[in-house]
Amino acid sequence: MPSDDACALLTLIAAAGAAAPRRTLLERHGNAIAALDAGPAAWRDAGLSQAQIEALSRPCRIATLTREWLDSPTHHLLGWNDPDYPPQLRRSPDPPLALFVAGDPALLWHPSVAVVGSRSPTPAGRENARDFARALAASGLSVASGMAAGIDTAAHEAALAIHGITVAVLGTGPDIPYPRTNTGLHARIAESGAVVSEYPPGTGPLAFQFPSRNRILAGLSLATLVIEAAERSGALITARLASEAGRDVFAVPGSIHNPLARGCHRLIRDGAALVETADEVIAALAPQATLLARDLQTRLGAPIHAGQGVADQVGRGSGRDDPDYQNLWNALGHDPTAMDQLVMRTGLTAAAVSSMLLLMELDGRVASQHGRYFRSR
């Protein structure tokens, strides 16, 4: 059964309209219950519209589908005021009031790259998506995408294939795979990664929701990488939103005879970085990934809602006498070792290994080269 605070937060979500006034309300009053208890005068002072005020005045009613979805221990609702709300997204221009997460919400703190592109890529484009995503995941970065057909699907599948971290940001409810052909992929990402949506369970696909979804994808990620995109495409929307959020944009060039290369060429003309290998992306993002790892370090003293999430595992592994930390240290050698090999050697999850490696790099005990890790001393 959802908590009273979850019920109050769901009431704020259902009020719809502009999110900024509702975020202000949560910031002023600390939690959703207090925000609702503040009353119409406080709601109006925070900037809520009359329609929103009327919606907040109604008794809390949680849809049966949402209640049943939240009853699962692997399903989570993160509000704007929640300490587990991902910091990258919080710093974006228009963060959602709340996130519905299937899987591990701690993974939303992990440094990620949004890999996006055409829903109908060429064979070469699909292969590029796999190669880039595989290398990004092997380096310890999370591969984020929108679980659409084509480039998105190839990127998610490549990350999963090497037991890397992948996050899917949906334009539907968290329980609605879209396209339906990705039902199996949706289940796999929810099991080992995270599926994220700002829309309540049961929300079907509507055209306007997908550009809105793209701002979350761009906001969660350190950078957006575009692989094959027509001159008018959703991938270019994500790239624009990433740029507006102050994030890096990378584009893979293609043949001048390929219509799906024109969007990438346009991005490059407009200032996106031309990249030919994943190593170029990894090198460019290393300083930002370190900063995000420090954000994670500041969060280690408090529990992540996932219970056994990344932050908990890293917290237990941050002491040198911890068995998981020692296990990973023993699995490392002086020769560079790939992420998937470390996962196999330790028996730990890719998420835990990746986050622990980030902290070990900050301590100066581990170094990385071309997506492989080794002891630095």
C-alpha positions in Angstrom: 0.0 0.0 0.0 1.5 3.4 -1.0 2.4 5.6 2.0 0.5 8.8 2.8 3.4 10.8 1.4 3.2 8.9 -1.9 -0.6 9.5 -2.0 0.0 13.2 -1.5 2.7 13.2 -4.2 0.4 11.4 -6.6 -2.2 14.1 -5.9 0.4 16.8 -6.9 1.3 14.8 -10.0 -2.4 14.5 -11.0 -2.9 18.3 -10.7 -0.9 18.5 -14.0 -0.1 21.8 -15.6 3.2 23.7 -15.1 5.6 21.7 -12.9 7.7 24.6 -11.6 5.0 25.9 -9.2 4.5 22.4 -7.8 8.3 22.0 -7.3 8.3 25.4 -5.5 5.5 24.1 -3.3 7.5 21.0 -2.3 10.7 23.1 -1.7 8.9 25.5 0.6 7.1 22.9 2.6 9.6 20.0 2.6 7.3 17.1 1.6 4.1 16.4 -0.3 1.9 16.0 2.8 2.9 19.4 4.2 2.5 20.9 0.7 -1.1 19.8 0.5 -1.8 20.8 4.1 -0.6 24.3 3.4 -3.9 25.1 1.7 -5.2 27.2 -1.2 -3.5 30.5 -0.2 -0.1 28.8 -0.1 -0.8 27.0 -3.4 -1.7 30.3 -5.1 1.4 32.0 -3.6 3.6 29.3 -5.1 2.1 30.1 -8.5 -0.4 27.3 -9.1 -3.2 27.9 -11.5 -6.8 27.9 -10.5 -7.3 24.5 -12.2 -4.3 23.1 -10.2 -5.7 24.5 -7.0 -9.1 22.9 -7.6 -7.4 19.6 -8.4 -5.4 19.7 -5.1 -8.6 20.4 -3.2 -10.1 17.0 -4.1 -9.5 14.0 -1.8 -6.5 11.8 -2.7 -7.5 8.9 -4.9 -4.8 6.5 -6.2 -5.8 4.6 -9.3 -5.9 0.8 -8.7 -3.3 0.2 -11.4 -0.9 2.7 -9.8 -1.4 1.2 -6.3 -0.8 -2.3 -7.5 2.3 -1.1 -9.4 3.8 0.6 -6.4 3.2 -2.5 -4.2 6.1 -4.2 -6.0 9.4 -3.9 -4.1 11.2 -3.2 -7.4 9.0 -0.2 -8.2 9.6 3.2 -6.9 8.3 6.8 -6.9 10.9 9.5 -6.5 9.5 13.0 -5.8 11.3 16.3 -6.5 12.0 16.6 -2.7 13.3 13.0 -2.4 17.1 12.8 -1.5 17.4 10.0 -4.1 16.2 12.2 -7.0 19.0 12.1 -9.5 21.3 15.2 -9.2 22.0 15.5 -13.0 18.3 15.7 -13.7 17.7 18.1 -10.8 20.2 20.5 -12.5 18.4 20.4 -15.9 16.2 23.3 -17.0 12.8 21.5 -16.7 13.0 18.5 -14.3 9.9 16.5 -13.8 8.0 16.7 -10.5 8.5 13.0 -9.9 9.8 9.8 -11.5 8.3 6.3 -11.6 11.2 3.8 -11.6 11.1 0.1 -12.3 14.4 -1.4 -11.3 17.2 0.3 -9.3 16.8 4.0 -8.8 20.4 4.3 -7.6 21.5 3.7 -11.2 20.0 7.2 -12.1 22.9 8.7 -10.2 25.4 6.8 -12.4 27.3 8.8 -15.1 25.5 8.1 -18.3 25.5 8.9 -22.0 22.3 9.1 -24.0 22.6 7.1 -27.2 19.9 8.1 -29.7 19.2 8.0 -33.4 16.9 6.8 -36.1 14.1 4.3 -35.6 15.0 2.8 -39.0 18.7 2.9 -39.2 21.0 1.5 -41.9 22.8 -1.8 -41.0 26.0 0.3 -40.5 24.1 2.7 -38.2 22.8 -0.2 -36.1 26.3 -1.6 -35.9 27.8 1.7 -34.8 25.2 2.0 -32.1 26.1 -1.5 -30.8 29.9 -0.7 -30.9 29.6 2.7 -29.2 27.2 1.4 -26.5 29.3 -1.7 -25.9 32.4 0.4 -25.4 30.7 3.0 -23.3 29.2 0.3 -21.0 32.5 -1.5 -20.8 34.2 1.8 -19.6 31.8 1.9 -16.7 29.4 4.5 -18.1 25.7 3.9 -18.2 24.0 3.7 -21.6 20.7 5.6 -21.5 18.2 5.7 -24.3 14.4 5.8 -25.0 13.8 2.1 -25.9 12.5 3.1 -29.3 13.0 0.8 -32.3 16.3 1.1 -34.1 19.3 2.8 -32.6 17.8 3.0 -29.1 17.1 -0.8 -29.1 20.6 -1.6 -30.4 22.2 0.5 -27.7 20.3 -1.0 -24.8 20.9 -4.6 -26.1 24.6 -4.0 -26.5 24.9 -2.7 -23.0 23.0 -5.7 -21.6 25.0 -8.1 -23.6 28.2 -7.3 -21.6 26.3 -7.0 -18.3 26.7 -3.2 -18.4 24.3 -0.6 -17.0 21.5 0.7 -19.1 18.6 3.0 -18.4 15.4 3.4 -20.5 13.4 6.6 -20.4 9.9 6.1 -21.6 7.3 8.3 -23.1 4.6 6.0 -21.7 3.9 4.7 -18.2 6.7 2.6 -16.7 4.7 -0.5 -17.3 3.9 0.1 -21.0 6.7 -1.1 -23.4 6.7 0.9 -26.6 7.0 -0.4 -29.2 5.3 -3.6 -28.1 8.0 -5.6 -29.8 10.3 -4.4 -27.1 8.3 -6.1 -24.3 11.1 -8.5 -23.6 13.8 -5.8 -23.7 11.6 -3.7 -21.2 11.6 -6.7 -18.8 15.4 -7.2 -19.0 16.2 -3.5 -18.4 13.8 -3.4 -15.4 15.4 -6.5 -14.0 19.1 -5.4 -14.3 18.9 -1.7 -14.9 16.2 1.0 -14.6 13.1 1.9 -16.6 12.0 5.5 -15.9 9.0 7.6 -16.7 7.3 10.7 -15.5 3.9 9.2 -16.4 1.9 7.1 -14.1 1.4 3.3 -14.7 -1.1 2.6 -17.5 -0.3 5.7 -19.5 -0.4 4.8 -23.2 1.7 6.3 -26.1 0.6 9.8 -27.2 2.7 11.8 -29.6 3.3 14.8 -27.4 4.8 12.7 -24.6 7.8 11.6 -26.5 9.5 15.0 -27.0 8.7 15.6 -23.3 10.4 12.3 -22.5 13.5 13.5 -24.4 14.2 16.3 -22.0 14.4 13.7 -19.2 16.8 11.6 -21.2 18.9 14.6 -22.0 18.8 15.8 -18.4 19.8 12.5 -16.8 22.9 12.1 -19.0 26.3 13.8 -19.1 26.1 13.9 -22.8 24.0 12.9 -25.8 25.5 10.9 -28.7 23.6 10.9 -32.0 24.1 8.0 -34.4 22.2 8.4 -37.7 19.3 10.9 -37.7 17.3 12.6 -40.4 17.2 16.4 -40.5 13.8 16.3 -38.7 13.9 13.7 -35.9 13.4 13.1 -32.2 17.1 12.5 -31.8 17.8 16.1 -32.8 15.2 17.2 -30.2 17.2 15.3 -27.6 20.4 16.8 -28.8 19.0 20.3 -28.6 17.6 19.8 -25.1 21.0 18.4 -24.0 22.7 21.5 -25.4 20.2 23.8 -23.6 20.9 21.9 -20.4 24.6 22.6 -20.8 25.5 19.0 -21.7 27.9 17.8 -24.4 26.5 16.7 -27.7 28.4 14.2 -29.9 27.6 13.2 -33.4 28.9 10.3 -35.6 29.4 11.5 -39.2 28.2 9.4 -42.2 28.1 9.3 -46.0 26.9 12.5 -47.8 24.7 10.1 -49.7 22.9 8.8 -46.6 19.8 10.8 -45.7 20.2 9.6 -42.1 23.6 11.2 -41.8 22.2 14.7 -42.5 20.9 15.3 -39.0 24.4 14.4 -37.6 26.1 16.7 -40.1 23.8 19.5 -39.1 24.6 19.0 -35.5 28.3 19.1 -36.3 27.9 22.3 -38.2 26.0 23.7 -35.2 28.8 22.9 -32.8 28.4 19.2 -31.8 31.7 17.3 -31.4 32.4 14.9 -34.3 33.4 11.5 -32.9 34.6 8.4 -34.6 35.2 6.2 -31.6 33.7 5.7 -28.1 37.1 6.4 -26.6 36.8 10.0 -27.7 33.5 10.3 -25.8 34.9 8.5 -22.8 37.9 10.8 -22.6 35.8 14.0 -23.0 33.4 13.0 -20.2 36.0 11.7 -17.6 36.1 15.0 -15.6 32.3 15.2 -15.4 32.0 11.5 -14.4 34.3 12.2 -11.5 32.2 15.1 -10.3 29.1 12.9 -10.5 30.9 10.2 -8.5 31.5 12.8 -5.8 27.8 13.5 -5.8 27.3 9.8 -5.1 29.9 9.9 -2.4 27.9 12.6 -0.5 24.8 10.3 -0.7 26.5 7.2 0.8 25.6 8.0 4.4 21.8 7.7 3.7 19.9 4.8 2.3 18.8 4.5 -1.3 15.2 3.4 -1.7 16.3 0.4 -3.7 17.6 -1.3 -0.5 20.4 -3.1 -2.2 21.1 -0.3 -4.7 24.4 0.9 -6.0 24.9 3.5 -3.3 24.5 0.9 -0.5 26.9 -1.5 -2.3 29.5 1.2 -2.9 29.1 2.4 0.7 29.8 -1.1 2.0 32.7 -1.4 -0.4 34.4 1.9 0.3 36.4 0.5 3.2 39.4 -1.5 2.4 38.5 -4.2 4.9 35.1 -4.7 3.2 34.8 -8.1 1.5 33.2 -6.8 -1.7 35.8 -4.1 -2.0 38.6 -6.6 -1.4 37.0 -9.0 -3.9 37.1 -6.4 -6.6 40.6 -5.4 -5.7 41.7 -9.1 -6.0 40.0 -9.3 -9.4 42.0 -6.4 -10.7 45.6 -6.8 -11.8 48.3 -4.7 -13.2 47.1 -5.6 -16.7 44.0 -3.7 -18.0 40.9 -5.7 -17.4 37.5 -5.2 -19.1 34.3 -4.5 -17.1 32.6 -7.8 -18.1 35.6 -9.8 -16.9 35.5 -8.1 -13.5 31.8 -8.8 -13.2 32.5 -12.5 -14.0 35.5 -12.7 -11.6 33.7 -11.0 -8.6 30.2 -12.2 -9.0 29.0 -8.7 -8.2 26.6 -6.8 -10.4 27.9 -4.5 -13.1 26.3 -1.6 -11.4 28.1 -2.3 -8.1 31.5 -2.9 -9.9 31.2 0.2 -12.0 30.3 2.5 -9.0 33.0 1.0 -6.8 35.6 1.5 -9.6 34.6 5.1 -9.8 35.3 5.6 -6.1 38.5 3.6 -6.3 39.6 5.9 -9.2 38.9 8.9 -7.0 41.1 7.4 -4.3 43.9 7.0 -6.9 44.0 3.2 -6.4 42.6 2.3 -9.9 43.3 3.7 -13.3 41.5 3.1 -16.6 42.6 3.0 -20.2 40.4 2.4 -23.2 37.6 1.1 -21.1 39.8 -1.3 -19.1 40.8 -1.1 -15.5 44.0 -1.8 -13.6 45.7 -1.1 -10.3 47.5 2.2 -10.3 49.5 1.3 -7.2 
